[in-house]
Amino acid sequence: MRRDWAAAKAAYRFFDNPRVTEHGVLAGHFAATAARVAASEGPILILQDTTEFIYGRAQPGKIGFTKTINAGPTRLGSRTC
């Protein structure tokens, strides 16, 4: 998979195309799922992920920050064997 600006721009153009619809993009997935369900002889589990993400932060500059340690054997400039 190319990970450059040209690939990103192509994706933006693809999804901005009025002929590209959610139904059209997902139609193949729906058809494949229907075929798998029809071929199944046993119970079918339908799992749902109810995970929620909240991106608002009181201190957005701290996103990704965990802890700074500048003491003991991990301090800058020290060496371990």
Protein Blocks (a to p, Z undefined) as FASTA:
>chain_A
ZZdfklmmmmmmmmmpmkbcfklmmmmmmmmmmmmmmmpcbdcdddddfbdcdfbdfblm
lgoiabdcdehjlbghiacZZ
